Amino acid sequence: MMTQSQHINLSMPDWVQSELERLPSAIPDINERMRTVIRFSRINVEQNTGGPFAAGVFEKKSGKIISIGVNRVIDNLCTSAHAEVMALSLAQQKLDRWDLGGQDQPVYQLVVNWRPCIMCYGATIWSGIRSLAIAGAGPELESITGFDEGPLPKQWREELESRGIEVIDNVLTSEAIVVYEMYRDAGRLVYNSRQGDRS
C-alpha cells in the first residue's frame, strides 16, 4: 500500500522574524516598500537561504505590512516556493481568506523585486490583489542570473490591468539589479528545471 505525507510545509528562513521585528507596522512610501523587499532579497542571498527574490503584501493606501516572503525553492524542495507565492500564501493565512480582492477589504498591493515569472503571474491573478509594484520587467534578471522566468504573454500588463490589477514598474530598478549581480558573482545555484536542458 502506498503512503505519502498529508501535509505540505513551506517555511521561511529563521532570520526573517528578526528582520520583520525591525520594521515599522506600515511603510506608506512605495520606494521604501520596494527598498524593504530588495533588502530581504539581499539578505536571502547573503544567508544562502534561497534565490535573490523577495515580495511583500501591503495595504496600498496605508502601507500596512501584511507579509513578506523570500524565495525558498531549494530549502523547501518545492519549485512553487517563489517569493510571490510565499508572500501571498502568508498573507492569505494571516488574513484568514483566500481572496485578497474582496469588496470588504482594503486594496492590497504586491511588491516584488522584478516582474513575476509565468507561475507567479498566475498566482498574482488568482490571489485577488489589486496592485502590483515591480522593480523592473526587462531582460536584466535573466541575462544577469541565467534564471528562466518562462513565456509570459506579450500583453501581460494589459491582461493584469483588464482584471483590475494596476501595474507600477521601474521602482528602484538599479537597486534590485545589484542583488542579481551579487547572486551571480557568488556562483549560487540557478535552479532551472533540468538545469536548463529543454530537450
N, C-alpha and C positions, 0 to 999 in steps of 0.2 A: 504494500500500500504506500502511495506517495505521500510525503509530508512536506509542508512548507511553512515558513513563518507567516503569521497572520497580521503582522504589523510592519509598517514602513517607518523607519525612524531617521529623519534628516536633522542633523544637528549643526549648530553654529559653533565656531571656534570658541575656546574658553576666554580669549582676550576680548571678545565683543562686549560682554556685560560691563566690564570696567570702562570701556570706551563709551558705551551708552550712558553710564553714570556721569560722565564728564560733560555731557551735552545739556543745553537748556531744554525745557519742555517743548519749546516752539522755536522755529527758525523762519521768520517772516520773509527774509530776502532770498530770492531764487538763486542768486550766486552763492550765498552762504550754504544753502541746501546742497547745491552741487559740490561745493568745496568739501562739505562733510562726507558726501558719498565718495568723492575721489580719495579723501583721507582713509576711509575704510578700505577702499580697493588697494591703496598703497600698503597699508598695514597687513592686509591679507598676503601680499607678495613678500613683505619683509619677514613675516612669521612663517612663511611657507605652508599656509593653511588653505590654499586654493588659488584659482586663477585671478587675473588682475581686474576683477569686476565687482562692483557693488551697486546696490539700488536701495532706494528708500521710498516709503509711502508716507505722505504728509497730507494734512488738511491744507488745501490750496490757499484758502483765504487767511487763515491764522498762522499757518506754518507748523501747527502742532505735529510732533513726530509720532507716527503710528508704529512704524517698524523700519529697521534697516537690515538688509541681508547682504551676504557676500557669497561669491561662488564657492561651492563645496563639492564639485563633481568627484574629485579624486578621493577625498577622505570618506565621503558617503557612498562611494561606489555606485553612483547614480547619475546618469547623463542628464537628467532633468533638473539637477540641483544647481541651476544657474542662479545668479544673484536676483534677477527679477522674480523667478519662481519662489525663491526663499523669502524675499521681502513681501510679496503678495500673499503667500501662504501664512506667514507670521501675522500679517495684518488681518487676514480673514479670521484666524483663530482668536486674535486679541479682541476683535470687534464682534465675534460670535455671529458672523454672517458670511456667506459665500459670495454675495453680490455687493461689490463696493460702489455701486452706482444707483442705489435705490433713491426714490424721491424724498424719503425721510432722513437722508444723510447729508453731511457736508460734501462738498466736491473734493474728491481725493485725487492727489497728483502722485504719479510715479516718476521718480528722478533717478536716472541711470547714467553711468559714465561712458556710454556710447549707445548707438541705436540698437534696439533689440535684434537678436538673431531670429531666424524663422520660427523657432519654437516659442521664444519669449514674446514674439509678435502675437502669436495666437493667445498666449497666456494673458497678455495685456488686454486684448479684446474681451476675452471671456471673464476677466476679473471685474469688469464694470467700471473701472476708474475712468475719470472724465478728462484727465490731463496727463500728458507725457512730456517730460523735460529731459533732453539728452545733451550730452557734451558735444556730439558730432555724429555725422551719418556718412561720412566719406570713406574712402578705401584705406585710410591710415591704419586702422586697427588691424585689418587682415594683412596688409603689407608689412607692418612692423612685427607682428607676433606670429603670423602664419596660421592663426585660427580660421577655420571655415565657419562663417556665420550663416551659410545657407542661402537659398534662392528667394529672397524677398521679392514680392511683386513690384514692378516698376512704379506703380501708383500707390505704394504702401501708405504714404502720408495722407493722400486723398481718401483712401479706404478708412483709415482711422478717423479722419475728420467727418466722413459721412456717417460714422457710427457714434458721433458725439464726443470724440476724444480729440482735444486740441493737441497740437504738436509744437513744442518750443525747442528749437535747435540751436546749436553753437553756443552752449553755456559753458564757459571756461574750457574750451577745446584744447588749448595748448597745455593746460594743467593735466588734463586726462591723458594726453599723449605721452607725457613724461613717465607715467606709470607703465604704459605699454612698453616703452623703451627699457625701463628698469626690468620688466619681466623677461624681455628678450635678452638683455645683457646678462641676466642671472642664469641663462641657459635652462630655464624651467620647462617642464613638460608641456608640449602643445598636444592636448588630448583630443585631437580629431578622431572620428571613428576610423577603425582600421589604420590608424596613423596616417590618414590622408590618401590611402590607396583606394581609388574609385573603381577599380576593375572588379 
